[in-house]
Amino acid sequence: MSDKQEMIKRMLELQKMFIEYEHTHGLDPEDYFAPKPDHPLANYRAEYAELATKVVDAAHEQVGSHR
């Protein structure tokens, strides 16, 4: 599996985890935007954003375009 596919797979795992958390516990905006370090969503936004950027960069590289 390519790196891009692995990153997309991880993004889907993160989305699934987020949806399950939201359905089980509800979602306070603080949980999403400023979670405490021990919160299950503590690194969600940062990791997801980093992966999304890498996937976009890889796609651009693959077709020879630029951002």
N, CA, C and O atoms as CSV, one atom per row, in Angstrom:
chain,resi,resn,atom,element,x,y,z
A,1,MET,N,N,0.853,-1.170,0.000
A,1,MET,CA,C,0.000,0.000,0.000
A,1,MET,C,C,0.907,1.244,0.000
A,1,MET,O,O,1.912,1.277,0.710
A,2,SER,N,N,0.559,2.242,-0.778
A,2,SER,CA,C,1.384,3.447,-0.866
A,2,SER,C,C,1.258,4.281,0.404
A,2,SER,O,O,0.334,4.112,1.200
A,3,ASP,N,N,2.211,5.176,0.561
A,3,ASP,CA,C,2.166,6.083,1.723
A,3,ASP,C,C,0.875,6.888,1.726
A,3,ASP,O,O,0.257,7.087,2.772
A,4,LYS,N,N,0.470,7.356,0.528
A,4,LYS,CA,C,-0.754,8.153,0.441
A,4,LYS,C,C,-1.954,7.319,0.882
A,4,LYS,O,O,-2.825,7.820,1.594
A,5,GLN,N,N,-2.010,6.073,0.475
A,5,GLN,CA,C,-3.116,5.205,0.883
A,5,GLN,C,C,-3.094,4.959,2.387
A,5,GLN,O,O,-4.145,4.907,3.026
A,6,GLU,N,N,-1.905,4.809,2.950
A,6,GLU,CA,C,-1.780,4.614,4.397
A,6,GLU,C,C,-2.268,5.846,5.150
A,6,GLU,O,O,-2.945,5.734,6.172
A,7,MET,N,N,-1.919,7.018,4.636
A,7,MET,CA,C,-2.363,8.256,5.288
A,7,MET,C,C,-3.884,8.387,5.212
A,7,MET,O,O,-4.524,8.779,6.188
A,8,ILE,N,N,-4.454,8.065,4.070
A,8,ILE,CA,C,-5.913,8.130,3.921
A,8,ILE,C,C,-6.579,7.115,4.847
A,8,ILE,O,O,-7.604,7.410,5.461
A,9,LYS,N,N,-6.001,5.929,4.946
A,9,LYS,CA,C,-6.535,4.909,5.856
A,9,LYS,C,C,-6.544,5.418,7.296
A,9,LYS,O,O,-7.513,5.211,8.026
A,10,ARG,N,N,-5.453,6.089,7.706
A,10,ARG,CA,C,-5.376,6.631,9.063
A,10,ARG,C,C,-6.404,7.743,9.249
A,10,ARG,O,O,-7.021,7.841,10.310
A,11,MET,N,N,-6.597,8.582,8.231
A,11,MET,CA,C,-7.601,9.641,8.321
A,11,MET,C,C,-8.985,9.050,8.526
A,11,MET,O,O,-9.770,9.574,9.316
A,12,LEU,N,N,-9.293,7.976,7.831
A,12,LEU,CA,C,-10.590,7.313,7.997
A,12,LEU,C,C,-10.731,6.718,9.396
A,12,LEU,O,O,-11.810,6.762,9.987
A,13,GLU,N,N,-9.645,6.166,9.921
A,13,GLU,CA,C,-9.666,5.646,11.295
A,13,GLU,C,C,-9.950,6.777,12.288
A,13,GLU,O,O,-10.735,6.614,13.222
A,14,LEU,N,N,-9.303,7.915,12.073
A,14,LEU,CA,C,-9.526,9.066,12.953
A,14,LEU,C,C,-10.972,9.544,12.872
A,14,LEU,O,O,-11.580,9.858,13.895
A,15,GLN,N,N,-11.522,9.599,11.669
A,15,GLN,CA,C,-12.916,10.014,11.508
A,15,GLN,C,C,-13.854,9.060,12.230
A,15,GLN,O,O,-14.797,9.488,12.897
A,16,LYS,N,N,-13.592,7.769,12.093
A,16,LYS,CA,C,-14.431,6.773,12.759
A,16,LYS,C,C,-14.368,6.937,14.277
A,16,LYS,O,O,-15.392,6.877,14.957
A,17,MET,N,N,-13.154,7.146,14.803
A,17,MET,CA,C,-12.983,7.346,16.241
A,17,MET,C,C,-13.752,8.586,16.701
A,17,MET,O,O,-14.421,8.552,17.733
A,18,PHE,N,N,-13.659,9.674,15.943
A,18,PHE,CA,C,-14.345,10.908,16.277
A,18,PHE,C,C,-15.851,10.707,16.297
A,18,PHE,O,O,-16.522,11.126,17.240
A,19,ILE,N,N,-16.386,10.072,15.267
A,19,ILE,CA,C,-17.836,9.837,15.166
A,19,ILE,C,C,-18.319,8.962,16.315
A,19,ILE,O,O,-19.358,9.244,16.911
A,20,GLU,N,N,-17.578,7.904,16.634
A,20,GLU,CA,C,-17.958,7.032,17.743
A,20,GLU,C,C,-17.955,7.803,19.066
A,20,GLU,O,O,-18.855,7.642,19.891
A,21,TYR,N,N,-16.932,8.643,19.257
A,21,TYR,CA,C,-16.871,9.441,20.484
A,21,TYR,C,C,-18.074,10.377,20.557
A,21,TYR,O,O,-18.733,10.474,21.592
A,22,GLU,N,N,-18.351,11.056,19.462
A,22,GLU,CA,C,-19.467,12.008,19.443
A,22,GLU,C,C,-20.797,11.322,19.709
A,22,GLU,O,O,-21.620,11.849,20.457
A,23,HIS,N,N,-21.023,10.160,19.113
A,23,HIS,CA,C,-22.283,9.447,19.315
A,23,HIS,C,C,-22.416,8.939,20.749
A,23,HIS,O,O,-23.516,8.899,21.300
A,24,THR,N,N,-21.309,8.559,21.338
A,24,THR,CA,C,-21.336,8.014,22.696
A,24,THR,C,C,-21.408,9.102,23.767
A,24,THR,O,O,-22.158,8.969,24.735
A,25,HIS,N,N,-20.639,10.172,23.603
A,25,HIS,CA,C,-20.488,11.177,24.650
A,25,HIS,C,C,-21.060,12.542,24.312
A,25,HIS,O,O,-21.124,13.420,25.172
A,26,GLY,N,N,-21.475,12.727,23.066
A,26,GLY,CA,C,-21.821,14.074,22.630
A,26,GLY,C,C,-20.526,14.837,22.416
A,26,GLY,O,O,-19.441,14.296,22.629
A,27,LEU,N,N,-20.631,16.083,21.998
A,27,LEU,CA,C,-19.404,16.822,21.749
A,27,LEU,C,C,-19.554,18.270,22.173
A,27,LEU,O,O,-20.303,19.044,21.575
A,28,ASP,N,N,-18.839,18.607,23.198
A,28,ASP,CA,C,-18.744,19.979,23.659
A,28,ASP,C,C,-17.688,20.657,22.771
A,28,ASP,O,O,-16.658,20.044,22.487
A,29,PRO,N,N,-17.910,21.883,22.333
A,29,PRO,CA,C,-16.906,22.552,21.501
A,29,PRO,C,C,-15.506,22.552,22.129
A,29,PRO,O,O,-14.504,22.488,21.416
A,30,GLU,N,N,-15.441,22.623,23.438
A,30,GLU,CA,C,-14.136,22.584,24.109
A,30,GLU,C,C,-13.425,21.255,23.851
A,30,GLU,O,O,-12.201,21.220,23.721
A,31,ASP,N,N,-14.195,20.154,23.777
A,31,ASP,CA,C,-13.601,18.841,23.497
A,31,ASP,C,C,-12.928,18.821,22.126
A,31,ASP,O,O,-11.942,18.114,21.922
A,32,TYR,N,N,-13.463,19.592,21.202
A,32,TYR,CA,C,-12.936,19.603,19.839
A,32,TYR,C,C,-11.833,20.647,19.669
A,32,TYR,O,O,-10.776,20.345,19.115
A,33,PHE,N,N,-12.069,21.862,20.136
A,33,PHE,CA,C,-11.145,22.956,19.891
A,33,PHE,C,C,-10.026,23.089,20.918
A,33,PHE,O,O,-8.934,23.546,20.581
A,34,ALA,N,N,-10.279,22.703,22.155
A,34,ALA,CA,C,-9.266,22.852,23.205
A,34,ALA,C,C,-9.356,21.708,24.213
A,34,ALA,O,O,-9.576,21.941,25.402
A,35,PRO,N,N,-9.188,20.474,23.742
A,35,PRO,CA,C,-9.298,19.347,24.679
A,35,PRO,C,C,-8.123,19.315,25.655
A,35,PRO,O,O,-7.021,19.768,25.345
A,36,LYS,N,N,-8.385,18.780,26.814
A,36,LYS,CA,C,-7.326,18.594,27.809
A,36,LYS,C,C,-6.365,17.523,27.273
A,36,LYS,O,O,-6.769,16.688,26.464
A,37,PRO,N,N,-5.105,17.538,27.712
A,37,PRO,CA,C,-4.109,16.598,27.183
A,37,PRO,C,C,-4.484,15.117,27.297
A,37,PRO,O,O,-4.056,14.306,26.477
A,38,ASP,N,N,-5.282,14.762,28.311
A,38,ASP,CA,C,-5.647,13.355,28.502
A,38,ASP,C,C,-6.973,12.992,27.819
A,38,ASP,O,O,-7.451,11.866,27.951
A,39,HIS,N,N,-7.555,13.934,27.101
A,39,HIS,CA,C,-8.839,13.696,26.419
A,39,HIS,C,C,-8.619,12.810,25.192
A,39,HIS,O,O,-7.595,12.949,24.523
A,40,PRO,N,N,-9.552,11.902,24.877
A,40,PRO,CA,C,-9.404,11.030,23.706
A,40,PRO,C,C,-9.236,11.786,22.377
A,40,PRO,O,O,-8.676,11.241,21.426
A,41,LEU,N,N,-9.711,13.020,22.308
A,41,LEU,CA,C,-9.580,13.801,21.075
A,41,LEU,C,C,-8.420,14.803,21.137
A,41,LEU,O,O,-8.344,15.714,20.313
A,42,ALA,N,N,-7.536,14.640,22.093
A,42,ALA,CA,C,-6.478,15.623,22.340
A,42,ALA,C,C,-5.652,15.942,21.098
A,42,ALA,O,O,-5.350,17.112,20.862
A,43,ASN,N,N,-5.283,14.970,20.313
A,43,ASN,CA,C,-4.426,15.211,19.149
A,43,ASN,C,C,-5.168,15.053,17.831
A,43,ASN,O,O,-4.561,15.104,16.761
A,44,TYR,N,N,-6.466,14.864,17.908
A,44,TYR,CA,C,-7.255,14.577,16.703
A,44,TYR,C,C,-7.083,15.639,15.620
A,44,TYR,O,O,-6.701,15.316,14.495
A,45,ARG,N,N,-7.358,16.892,15.943
A,45,ARG,CA,C,-7.329,17.955,14.934
A,45,ARG,C,C,-5.940,18.117,14.333
A,45,ARG,O,O,-5.812,18.246,13.116
A,46,ALA,N,N,-4.911,18.112,15.150
A,46,ALA,CA,C,-3.546,18.300,14.660
A,46,ALA,C,C,-3.121,17.149,13.754
A,46,ALA,O,O,-2.562,17.371,12.680
A,47,GLU,N,N,-3.388,15.918,14.190
A,47,GLU,CA,C,-2.993,14.762,13.381
A,47,GLU,C,C,-3.766,14.725,12.066
A,47,GLU,O,O,-3.189,14.468,11.009
A,48,TYR,N,N,-5.069,14.982,12.134
A,48,TYR,CA,C,-5.884,14.950,10.929
A,48,TYR,C,C,-5.437,16.038,9.940
A,48,TYR,O,O,-5.323,15.781,8.741
A,49,ALA,N,N,-5.188,17.237,10.442
A,49,ALA,CA,C,-4.756,18.340,9.570
A,49,ALA,C,C,-3.403,18.036,8.930
A,49,ALA,O,O,-3.198,18.314,7.748
A,50,GLU,N,N,-2.487,17.470,9.699
A,50,GLU,CA,C,-1.174,17.118,9.163
A,50,GLU,C,C,-1.301,16.070,8.059
A,50,GLU,O,O,-0.682,16.192,7.002
A,51,LEU,N,N,-2.105,15.045,8.312
A,51,LEU,CA,C,-2.296,14.007,7.302
A,51,LEU,C,C,-2.964,14.569,6.044
A,51,LEU,O,O,-2.567,14.243,4.926
A,52,ALA,N,N,-3.970,15.409,6.234
A,52,ALA,CA,C,-4.669,15.992,5.087
A,52,ALA,C,C,-3.714,16.808,4.225
A,52,ALA,O,O,-3.764,16.729,2.998
A,53,THR,N,N,-2.855,17.582,4.852
A,53,THR,CA,C,-1.879,18.374,4.115
A,53,THR,C,C,-0.917,17.476,3.338
A,53,THR,O,O,-0.605,17.744,2.178
A,54,LYS,N,N,-0.457,16.420,3.980
A,54,LYS,CA,C,0.465,15.489,3.310
A,54,LYS,C,C,-0.207,14.794,2.131
A,54,LYS,O,O,0.423,14.591,1.093
A,55,VAL,N,N,-1.469,14.428,2.277
A,55,VAL,CA,C,-2.193,13.768,1.185
A,55,VAL,C,C,-2.350,14.731,0.015
A,55,VAL,O,O,-2.150,14.341,-1.135
A,56,VAL,N,N,-2.700,15.968,0.290
A,56,VAL,CA,C,-2.839,16.972,-0.777
A,56,VAL,C,C,-1.492,17.192,-1.462
A,56,VAL,O,O,-1.425,17.245,-2.690
A,57,ASP,N,N,-0.428,17.318,-0.686
A,57,ASP,CA,C,0.901,17.508,-1.266
A,57,ASP,C,C,1.297,16.316,-2.135
A,57,ASP,O,O,1.855,16.497,-3.217
A,58,ALA,N,N,1.014,15.109,-1.674
A,58,ALA,CA,C,1.333,13.910,-2.451
A,58,ALA,C,C,0.537,13.858,-3.745
A,58,ALA,O,O,1.059,13.455,-4.784
A,59,ALA,N,N,-0.712,14.262,-3.686
A,59,ALA,CA,C,-1.544,14.267,-4.888
A,59,ALA,C,C,-1.014,15.281,-5.893
A,59,ALA,O,O,-0.961,14.995,-7.090
A,60,HIS,N,N,-0.625,16.449,-5.428
A,60,HIS,CA,C,-0.041,17.452,-6.321
A,60,HIS,C,C,1.245,16.940,-6.948
A,60,HIS,O,O,1.471,17.115,-8.146
A,61,GLU,N,N,2.083,16.312,-6.144
A,61,GLU,CA,C,3.341,15.773,-6.640
A,61,GLU,C,C,3.087,14.692,-7.691
A,61,GLU,O,O,3.781,14.622,-8.706
A,62,GLN,N,N,2.103,13.869,-7.438
A,62,GLN,CA,C,1.774,12.768,-8.340
A,62,GLN,C,C,1.386,13.267,-9.733
A,62,GLN,O,O,1.741,12.647,-10.736
A,63,VAL,N,N,0.664,14.379,-9.796
A,63,VAL,CA,C,0.216,14.882,-11.102
A,63,VAL,C,C,1.067,16.041,-11.613
A,63,VAL,O,O,0.812,16.572,-12.694
A,64,GLY,N,N,2.076,16.432,-10.838
A,64,GLY,CA,C,2.985,17.477,-11.278
A,64,GLY,C,C,2.433,18.880,-11.181
A,64,GLY,O,O,2.888,19.770,-11.900
A,65,SER,N,N,1.476,19.098,-10.321
A,65,SER,CA,C,0.924,20.446,-10.133
A,65,SER,C,C,1.484,21.050,-8.855
A,65,SER,O,O,2.215,20.403,-8.106
A,66,HIS,N,N,1.123,22.307,-8.627
A,66,HIS,CA,C,1.593,23.022,-7.444
A,66,HIS,C,C,0.432,23.630,-6.715
A,66,HIS,O,O,-0.614,23.896,-7.306
A,67,ARG,N,N,0.607,23.847,-5.454
A,67,ARG,CA,C,-0.397,24.523,-4.641
A,67,ARG,C,C,-0.412,25.984,-4.947
A,67,ARG,O,O,-1.196,26.730,-4.360
